[in-house]
Amino acid sequence: MRLPLLLLLAACTGTDDKPADSGGDTDVETDSRPDDTGETADPHAPSAPEIVIAPAAPPAGAGFAVVLVTPSTDPDGDAVSYRYAWSENGAPRAELTGEAISGTGTVDGDVWAVTVTPTDGALDGSPASATVTIGNSAPSAFAVTFSPAAPIDGDDITLVLDPPPVDPDGDPLTTSVTWYEDASLNTVHTDKTTIEGRYVSGGEVYRAIVSVTDGYHAALVAEGTVTVANNPPVLDSVRITPVSAADDDDLVATASAEDPDGSEITYAYAWYRDDVEATDVGNVDTVPAAATQVNEIWHVVVTASDGTDSVSATSDGVTIIAFEGTVSSYTFSARIAPGGATGSGSWAYDVLSHGGRTGEAECSLAWEVDLTEPSRDCPSCDFSFDAAFTYDTAASTVTSGRACAALATDGDGTLTYTEARETFALSSYGSGYYSGYMSVRGTDTTTYTSSYSYYYSSYGVSQETDTAGYTTLTAFRISRRYYY
């Protein structure tokens, strides 16, 4: 016999049921499983997994997949499986239910998202999500070094990219190289990875700027600098000439140096007078005679530099002695009118001697010269003139020891000047007889020696034409004889 429904309900009610409260409400059972309102997850559900998508930046046409970094675990030890829900640019792709996406149809810039939900077959655990953007990966970073790390003169210098840049997508890389040599751009070596040793000199500083790109991303740029070891110059000798310098001699410093690296050498000079630096002389290779006095001792310190390193050497000392001998000079100067028809100038002969065998003597004779173009032609001459010499008493002086007054005071002569042959000749004839001749060889010096004297001569000639067409001819010959 069936029991009434009321009795069946009463039979199912436990004796520990709570009575209805005074408000007439009945107790309601609470569901502990998580729902969409954010309730606490069921303690029997699987834990949430940790996931990533690999590769992190797949290029277009490449596949990718979910990687379980930390799989889900089930509190009850039940087996856990996963459901995958994919979307592309926010649109669900319900047909894609696996952990991987093939590369077919993936496009640069697309954003893919996946939600992975663990389940033990009865309960779902908390899901995990990840996204990936389709796009090209940049090449790896690198540093610029050189081989050898410390090059010397003549070494090849080779670029080393450490570590070598790598493109994660396998794209070909384009590398460009810009070289600077001693802070100046050197386009000869552009895009070269090796500088040949024939271009490498000691003391040079090379800087390389390297740019690497895969064609998709901004170029990666790195640079490095290397200094070529420098060999300093070798200074072989330093000396002062003349060794026996008289008080009317210039002192000339001569240095001989070589640079093992082939660099250009420059010289600096510091002169010392009686061991005190002669700052009045300055950084010059020649000290004029006017700066010296008898009995002074001079030496010079010469510094040779290749622009990076320098070396110095000191000469032997030279003692200034009193001049004993004779100095004679011939000088000529003339201004030629345009066209070479006429000219005027001066012609002088000077003698100075003291000490030694001739005794003290000094004379200075001068002539004024008027030039007229001769009737005959001189095809080999730049200039050819008949000359009238007029003795210049006011400009002439005679002191004891020499009969300079007996020389001619006026006369006629010829003047020729041939630049191609470098010859210059003058003659003067009068009541006395006097003639002078110059054979000019630029600034060559001819030296003669004997058992009692030292003799040398210097010569010079020049020709200059001004804007008005006037030509100035100048010539000189100076002869010195030293007595010992």
C-alpha positions as CSV (number, residue, x, y, z in Angstrom):
1,M,0.0,0.0,0.0
2,R,1.3,3.4,-0.9
3,L,2.1,5.9,1.9
4,P,0.7,9.3,1.6
5,L,3.1,11.9,0.2
6,L,3.2,13.9,3.5
7,L,4.3,10.7,5.3
8,L,7.1,10.1,2.7
9,L,8.5,13.6,3.2
10,A,8.4,13.2,6.9
11,A,10.2,9.9,6.7
12,C,13.0,11.6,4.7
13,T,13.5,14.3,7.3
14,G,16.3,13.6,9.8
15,T,15.7,14.0,13.5
16,D,18.5,16.7,13.6
17,D,16.7,19.0,11.2
18,K,16.4,22.5,12.6
19,P,12.9,23.8,13.2
20,A,11.6,26.7,11.3
21,D,12.5,30.0,12.8
22,S,10.0,32.3,14.2
23,G,9.8,34.1,10.9
24,G,8.5,31.0,9.2
25,D,11.7,30.7,7.0
26,T,13.1,27.3,6.2
27,D,16.9,26.5,5.9
28,V,18.4,26.5,2.3
29,E,21.4,24.3,1.3
30,T,24.4,26.4,-0.1
31,D,26.3,25.3,-3.3
32,S,30.1,25.5,-2.6
33,R,31.1,25.1,-6.3
34,P,32.4,28.2,-8.1
35,D,29.9,30.0,-10.4
36,D,29.9,33.0,-12.5
37,T,29.3,35.3,-9.4
38,G,32.9,34.7,-8.2
39,E,32.1,32.1,-5.5
40,T,35.0,30.1,-4.0
41,A,36.1,27.2,-6.2
42,D,35.1,23.7,-5.2
43,P,38.0,22.3,-3.1
44,H,37.7,19.0,-5.1
45,A,38.2,20.8,-8.4
46,P,41.7,20.7,-10.2
47,S,44.0,23.6,-9.6
48,A,44.6,26.4,-12.2
49,P,47.5,25.6,-14.6
50,E,50.3,28.1,-15.5
51,I,50.7,28.4,-19.3
52,V,52.6,30.3,-22.0
53,I,52.5,30.3,-25.8
54,A,55.7,29.4,-27.6
55,P,57.3,30.8,-29.6
56,A,56.7,34.2,-27.9
57,A,56.7,36.1,-31.2
58,P,56.1,33.8,-34.1
59,P,56.5,35.3,-37.6
60,A,53.8,35.1,-40.2
61,G,53.3,31.6,-41.5
62,A,54.7,30.0,-38.3
63,G,52.8,27.8,-35.9
64,F,52.6,28.1,-32.1
65,A,51.3,26.1,-29.2
66,V,50.3,26.2,-25.5
67,V,53.1,25.1,-23.1
68,L,52.0,23.9,-19.6
69,V,54.6,25.6,-17.4
70,T,52.8,24.2,-14.3
71,P,50.2,21.5,-15.0
72,S,46.9,21.3,-13.0
73,T,46.7,18.9,-10.0
74,D,43.5,17.3,-8.7
75,P,43.0,17.1,-4.9
76,D,41.4,13.7,-5.2
77,G,44.1,12.3,-7.4
78,D,41.7,12.2,-10.4
79,A,43.2,12.4,-13.9
80,V,43.1,16.0,-15.4
81,S,42.4,16.9,-18.9
82,Y,42.2,20.3,-20.6
83,R,39.8,22.2,-22.9
84,Y,41.2,24.9,-25.2
85,A,39.2,27.8,-26.4
86,W,40.9,30.0,-29.0
87,S,40.1,33.5,-30.4
88,E,41.7,35.5,-33.2
89,N,41.6,39.3,-32.9
90,G,38.8,38.9,-30.4
91,A,36.6,36.6,-32.5
92,P,36.1,33.0,-31.1
93,R,37.5,30.2,-33.2
94,A,35.3,27.4,-31.9
95,E,36.5,24.9,-34.5
96,L,40.1,25.1,-32.9
97,T,40.1,22.9,-29.8
98,G,43.7,21.6,-29.6
99,E,46.7,23.0,-27.8
100,A,48.5,24.0,-31.1
101,I,47.8,26.3,-34.0
102,S,49.4,25.5,-37.4
103,G,51.1,28.3,-39.3
104,T,48.6,28.2,-42.1
105,G,47.0,31.6,-42.4
106,T,48.8,33.4,-39.5
107,V,49.4,37.0,-40.4
108,D,51.7,39.7,-39.0
109,G,49.9,41.8,-36.4
110,D,47.1,39.2,-35.6
111,V,46.5,38.7,-31.9
112,W,45.6,35.2,-30.8
113,A,44.3,34.3,-27.3
114,V,43.7,31.0,-25.6
115,T,41.8,29.9,-22.5
116,V,42.8,26.6,-21.0
117,T,40.3,25.0,-18.5
118,P,41.3,21.9,-16.5
119,T,38.7,19.2,-15.7
120,D,38.7,15.9,-13.8
121,G,35.6,14.8,-15.7
122,A,33.2,15.9,-12.9
123,L,34.5,19.3,-11.9
124,D,36.2,22.1,-13.9
125,G,39.1,24.0,-12.3
126,S,39.9,27.7,-12.7
127,P,41.0,28.5,-16.3
128,A,44.3,30.1,-17.4
129,S,44.7,32.5,-20.4
130,A,47.5,33.7,-22.6
131,T,47.9,35.8,-25.8
132,V,50.5,36.0,-28.6
133,T,51.0,38.6,-31.4
134,I,52.1,37.4,-34.8
135,G,55.2,39.3,-35.8
136,N,58.9,39.2,-36.7
137,S,61.5,38.8,-34.0
138,A,64.5,41.2,-33.8
139,P,68.1,39.9,-34.1
140,S,70.0,39.3,-31.0
141,A,72.3,42.0,-29.5
142,F,76.1,41.9,-30.0
143,A,79.2,43.8,-29.0
144,V,82.1,45.0,-31.3
145,T,85.6,43.8,-30.6
146,F,88.7,43.4,-32.7
147,S,91.3,40.8,-33.6
148,P,94.0,41.3,-32.6
149,A,92.9,43.1,-29.5
150,A,96.1,45.1,-29.4
151,P,97.4,45.5,-33.0
152,I,100.8,46.9,-33.9
153,D,102.0,48.6,-37.0
154,G,101.3,46.6,-40.1
155,D,98.8,44.2,-38.5
156,D,95.5,43.3,-40.2
157,I,92.6,44.5,-38.0
158,T,89.5,42.3,-38.2
159,L,86.1,43.1,-36.7
160,V,84.6,40.5,-34.3
161,L,80.9,40.6,-33.4
162,D,80.7,38.9,-30.0
163,P,78.4,37.1,-29.8
164,P,77.5,36.9,-33.4
165,P,74.0,38.3,-34.0
166,V,71.3,35.7,-34.6
167,D,67.8,36.2,-36.1
168,P,65.2,34.0,-34.2
169,D,63.1,33.8,-37.3
170,G,66.0,32.8,-39.6
171,D,65.7,36.0,-41.6
172,P,68.9,36.9,-43.5
173,L,70.8,39.8,-41.7
174,T,72.4,42.8,-43.4
175,T,75.5,44.2,-41.8
176,S,77.0,47.6,-42.6
177,V,80.2,49.0,-41.1
178,T,81.4,52.6,-40.8
179,W,85.1,53.3,-40.0
180,Y,86.7,56.3,-38.4
181,E,90.5,56.8,-38.4
182,D,91.8,59.2,-35.8
183,A,88.3,60.7,-35.5
184,S,88.0,61.3,-39.3
185,L,85.5,59.3,-41.4
186,N,87.4,56.9,-43.7
187,T,85.2,55.9,-46.6
188,V,88.0,53.7,-48.1
189,H,87.1,51.0,-45.5
190,T,83.3,51.3,-45.6
191,D,81.5,48.0,-45.0
192,K,84.9,46.1,-44.8
193,T,85.3,43.7,-41.9
194,T,89.1,43.7,-42.2
195,I,91.5,46.6,-42.6
196,E,94.6,45.4,-44.4
197,G,97.9,45.9,-42.5
198,R,99.3,48.1,-45.3
199,Y,96.9,50.8,-44.1
200,V,97.6,50.3,-40.4
201,S,100.3,52.6,-38.7
202,G,101.4,52.9,-35.2
203,G,99.5,55.3,-33.0
204,E,96.4,55.3,-35.2
205,V,93.0,55.0,-33.5
206,Y,90.2,53.1,-35.4
207,R,86.6,53.2,-34.4
208,A,84.0,50.9,-36.1
209,I,80.2,51.4,-36.0
210,V,78.4,48.3,-36.9
211,S,74.7,48.2,-37.9
212,V,72.7,44.9,-38.2
213,T,69.1,44.5,-39.4
214,D,66.7,41.8,-40.5
215,G,64.8,44.2,-42.7
216,Y,61.8,44.3,-40.4
217,H,63.1,46.0,-37.2
218,A,65.1,49.1,-36.5
219,A,68.8,48.2,-36.9
220,L,70.8,47.1,-33.9
221,V,73.9,49.4,-33.6
222,A,77.1,48.8,-31.6
223,E,80.6,50.3,-31.9
224,G,84.1,49.7,-30.7
225,T,87.5,51.4,-30.7
226,V,91.0,50.0,-31.0
227,T,94.4,51.8,-30.8
228,V,97.4,50.6,-32.8
229,A,100.5,50.4,-30.6
230,N,103.0,53.1,-31.6
231,N,106.7,52.8,-32.0
232,P,108.4,56.1,-31.0
233,P,110.9,57.8,-33.4
234,V,114.6,56.9,-33.2
235,L,116.7,60.1,-32.9
236,D,120.2,59.2,-34.2
237,S,122.1,62.4,-33.8
238,V,121.9,66.1,-32.9
239,R,124.7,68.5,-33.7
240,I,125.4,72.2,-34.2
241,T,127.4,73.7,-37.1
242,P,129.8,75.2,-37.4
243,V,131.7,73.3,-34.7
244,S,134.1,76.2,-34.4
245,A,131.6,79.0,-34.5
246,A,132.8,82.6,-34.7
247,D,130.8,85.5,-33.3
248,D,129.5,86.3,-36.8
249,D,128.3,82.8,-37.6
250,D,124.8,81.6,-37.4
251,L,124.4,78.4,-35.3
252,V,122.5,75.7,-37.2
253,A,121.0,72.6,-35.4
254,T,120.9,69.4,-37.5
255,A,119.0,66.3,-36.3
256,S,118.6,62.9,-37.9
257,A,115.7,60.8,-36.9
258,E,113.6,57.9,-38.3
259,D,110.2,56.6,-37.4
260,P,109.8,52.8,-37.4
261,D,106.1,53.2,-38.3
262,G,106.8,55.5,-41.2
263,S,105.0,58.4,-39.6
264,E,106.0,62.0,-40.4
265,I,108.5,63.4,-37.9
266,T,108.4,67.0,-36.7
267,Y,111.1,68.7,-34.7
268,A,111.2,71.2,-31.8
269,Y,114.3,73.1,-30.7
270,A,115.2,74.4,-27.3
271,W,118.5,76.4,-27.3
272,Y,120.6,77.0,-24.2
273,R,123.1,79.8,-23.7
274,D,125.6,78.9,-20.9
275,D,123.1,76.2,-19.6
276,V,120.2,78.7,-19.4
277,E,117.4,78.3,-21.9
278,A,117.6,81.1,-24.5
279,T,113.9,81.9,-24.7
280,D,114.7,85.0,-26.8
281,V,115.8,82.6,-29.6
282,G,112.6,80.5,-29.6
283,N,111.8,77.2,-31.3
284,V,114.0,77.6,-34.4
285,D,116.7,75.5,-36.0
286,T,119.0,78.4,-36.6
287,V,120.3,81.0,-34.1
288,P,121.4,84.2,-35.8
289,A,124.9,85.5,-35.2
290,A,123.5,88.7,-33.6
291,A,122.2,86.6,-30.7
292,T,125.6,85.2,-29.8
293,Q,128.7,86.6,-28.0
294,V,132.3,85.6,-27.8
295,N,133.0,82.9,-25.1
296,E,129.3,81.9,-24.7
297,I,128.7,78.1,-24.8
298,W,125.7,77.0,-26.7
299,H,123.9,73.7,-26.9
300,V,120.5,72.6,-28.3
301,V,117.9,70.0,-27.2
302,V,116.0,68.6,-30.2
303,T,112.7,66.8,-29.7
304,A,111.5,64.5,-32.5
305,S,107.8,63.6,-32.5
306,D,105.7,61.3,-34.7
307,G,102.5,62.9,-33.4
308,T,102.0,60.3,-30.7
309,D,105.4,59.7,-29.0
310,S,108.4,61.9,-28.9
311,V,112.1,61.5,-28.0
312,S,114.8,64.1,-27.3
313,A,118.6,64.4,-27.6
314,T,121.1,67.0,-26.7
315,S,124.0,68.3,-28.9
316,D,127.5,68.8,-27.8
317,G,128.3,72.4,-26.6
318,V,129.8,74.9,-29.0
319,T,131.9,77.8,-27.7
320,I,131.7,81.1,-29.6
321,I,135.1,82.4,-30.6
322,A,136.2,85.7,-32.0
323,F,136.3,85.8,-35.8
324,E,139.7,86.0,-37.4
325,G,139.8,86.4,-41.1
326,T,138.3,88.3,-44.1
327,V,134.8,88.8,-45.3
328,S,134.2,90.2,-48.7
329,S,130.9,90.8,-50.5
330,Y,129.6,91.9,-53.8
331,T,126.0,93.1,-54.0
332,F,124.0,94.4,-56.9
333,S,120.4,95.7,-57.2
334,A,118.6,97.3,-60.2
335,R,115.1,98.2,-61.1
336,I,114.3,97.6,-64.8
337,A,111.6,99.7,-66.6
338,P,108.8,97.8,-68.2
339,G,110.0,96.4,-71.6
340,G,113.6,96.3,-70.4
341,A,114.7,99.5,-72.1
342,T,116.3,101.3,-69.1
343,G,117.2,100.7,-65.5
344,S,119.0,102.0,-62.5
345,G,120.5,100.5,-59.4
346,S,123.6,100.2,-57.2
347,W,126.8,98.1,-57.2
348,A,128.9,97.7,-54.0
349,Y,132.0,95.9,-52.8
350,D,132.8,95.5,-49.1
351,V,135.7,94.1,-47.2
352,L,136.0,93.5,-43.5
353,S,139.0,91.8,-41.8
354,H,140.3,91.6,-38.4
355,G,142.8,89.4,-36.5
356,G,145.1,86.9,-38.2
357,R,147.6,87.8,-40.9
358,T,146.0,90.8,-42.6
359,G,145.4,93.1,-39.6
360,E,142.3,95.2,-39.1
361,A,140.8,96.6,-42.3
362,E,137.5,97.7,-43.5
363,C,136.3,99.4,-46.7
364,S,132.9,99.8,-48.4
365,L,132.8,101.0,-52.0
366,A,129.5,101.9,-53.8
367,W,128.5,102.9,-57.3
368,E,125.3,104.1,-58.8
369,V,124.5,102.3,-62.0
370,D,122.5,103.5,-65.0
371,L,121.5,100.9,-67.5
372,T,120.5,101.2,-71.2
373,E,119.6,98.5,-73.6
374,P,122.6,97.8,-75.8
375,S,122.5,98.0,-79.6
376,R,123.3,94.3,-79.9
377,D,120.9,91.6,-79.0
378,C,121.5,88.8,-76.4
379,P,119.0,86.1,-77.3
380,S,120.1,83.9,-74.3
381,C,119.7,86.8,-71.9
382,D,116.6,87.9,-70.0
383,F,118.3,91.3,-69.7
384,S,121.4,92.8,-71.4
385,F,122.5,96.4,-70.7
386,D,125.3,98.9,-71.3
387,A,126.1,100.2,-67.8
388,A,127.5,103.6,-66.7
389,F,129.0,103.4,-63.2
390,T,129.1,106.5,-61.0
391,Y,131.2,106.3,-57.8
392,D,129.0,107.1,-54.7
393,T,131.4,108.9,-52.4
394,A,128.8,109.5,-49.7
395,A,128.0,105.8,-49.5
396,S,131.7,104.7,-49.6
397,T,134.0,104.4,-46.6
398,V,137.7,103.4,-46.2
399,T,139.5,102.6,-42.9
400,S,143.0,101.5,-42.2
401,G,144.7,98.5,-43.6
402,R,143.5,98.4,-47.2
403,A,144.0,100.7,-50.2
404,C,140.4,100.6,-51.2
405,A,140.6,104.2,-52.5
406,A,142.9,103.0,-55.3
407,L,140.0,101.1,-56.9
408,A,138.1,102.5,-59.9
409,T,135.5,105.1,-59.1
410,D,133.6,105.1,-62.4
411,G,133.5,103.6,-65.9
412,D,131.5,101.8,-68.4
413,G,130.5,98.1,-68.5
414,T,127.9,95.6,-69.3
415,L,125.3,93.8,-67.3
416,T,123.8,90.5,-68.3
417,Y,121.3,88.3,-66.5
418,T,120.2,84.9,-67.7
419,E,117.9,83.2,-65.4
420,A,118.0,79.9,-67.3
421,R,121.8,79.7,-67.1
422,E,121.9,81.4,-63.7
423,T,124.8,83.7,-64.6
424,F,125.4,87.3,-63.6
425,A,128.3,89.5,-64.7
426,L,129.4,93.1,-64.0
427,S,132.4,95.1,-65.1
428,S,133.7,98.6,-64.2
429,Y,136.6,100.3,-66.0
430,G,138.2,103.6,-65.1
431,S,141.4,105.4,-64.3
432,G,142.2,102.4,-62.0
433,Y,141.1,99.0,-62.9
434,Y,138.5,97.0,-61.1
435,S,136.2,94.1,-62.2
436,G,133.8,91.8,-60.5
437,Y,132.2,88.6,-61.7
438,M,129.4,86.5,-60.2
439,S,128.8,82.9,-61.2
440,V,125.5,82.1,-59.4
441,R,124.4,78.6,-58.5
442,G,121.4,79.2,-56.4
443,T,122.4,79.1,-52.8
444,D,125.2,76.6,-53.2
445,T,128.3,77.0,-50.9
446,T,131.8,76.2,-52.2
447,T,134.3,75.3,-49.5
448,Y,138.1,75.5,-49.7
449,T,140.7,74.5,-47.1
450,S,144.4,75.0,-46.6
451,S,146.9,74.6,-43.9
452,Y,146.2,78.0,-42.6
453,S,142.7,79.0,-43.5
454,Y,139.1,77.9,-44.1
455,Y,137.2,79.6,-46.9
456,Y,133.7,79.4,-48.3
457,S,131.4,81.5,-50.5
458,S,127.7,81.8,-50.9
459,Y,125.8,83.1,-53.9
460,G,122.2,84.3,-54.6
461,V,120.2,85.9,-57.4
462,S,116.6,86.8,-57.7
463,Q,114.2,88.5,-60.1
464,E,110.7,89.9,-59.2
465,T,108.2,91.9,-61.3
466,D,105.6,94.1,-59.7
467,T,102.1,94.9,-60.9
468,A,103.3,98.0,-62.7
469,G,105.7,95.9,-64.8
470,Y,109.0,97.0,-63.1
471,T,111.5,94.2,-62.6
472,T,113.9,94.2,-59.7
473,L,117.1,92.2,-60.1
474,T,119.2,91.4,-57.0
475,A,122.4,89.4,-56.6
476,F,125.1,88.8,-54.0
477,R,128.3,86.9,-53.4
478,I,129.7,86.6,-49.9
479,S,133.2,85.1,-49.3
480,R,134.6,84.3,-45.9
481,R,138.2,83.2,-45.0
482,Y,139.0,82.1,-41.5
483,Y,142.5,82.1,-40.2
484,Y,143.9,79.7,-37.6
